[in-house]
């Protein structure tokens, strides 16, 4: 998160944080590259097939164990 005092001198502050915000917050994790790779894999044909397979086999079992 950038401080408001740092944003005052920035030439692109209006595009970055908008008009009402006082500071800019970045919502990234150290694992962002892993998330992007996972989303790219899920967008493929094999990824969609594996997601359906997991939803049909593993998820119901975990749901039952948590419930009971």
Secondary structure, DSSP 8 states (H G I E B T S, - for coil): ---HHHHHT-TTHHHHHTTT-SS------TTHHHHHHHHHHHTSHHHHHHHHHHHHHHHHHHHHHHH-
